[in-house]
Amino acid sequence: MIQMKNQDLKKITGGSITLGGATLITMGVVFIIGVIDGFVRPLRCN
């Protein structure tokens, strides 16, 4: 087994989600919940 140097360990990336990615996922979920709620409980505008 090869031991990696500290510099090589710092270059490894992956498995993380960015703030923008988390924001897009959250916005998508909220939008889909709103669309489903609009079909299930249609409310009139005043």
N, C-alpha and C positions, 0 to 999 in steps of 0.2 A: 504494500500500500504506500502511496506517495503522500508525504506531508506537504501541504500547500503553505506558501509564504503568506505573511500578513497582507502584502499588497495584492496578491491574487485573491484572497478572501474578500477584500473590499470591492473588487470588480464584479463579484457575483450579484446579480439582480434577478428578481422574479418573484412571483407569488404575491406581490403587493398590489393594492388598488389605489389609484390616485384620487385626489379630492374631486376632480372633475368627473371621473367615472362613477364615484359614489353619488354625486349630485345628479347625474343623468339617470341612474338607476332609480333613485328616489323620486325624481320628477315623473318618470315613466309609470311607476307604481301608483303615485297619487293621481295621475291623469286617468289611468285605467279604472281605478276605484271610482273616480268621478263620473266616468262614462257609464259604468255599470249602475251606479246609484241613480243617474238620470233616467235610465231605462226602467229601473225597478220602482222608483218613487218620483214620477214626473210632477214637478211643482210649477204653478203658473207665476209669471212675473207680475208684480203689482204696479 
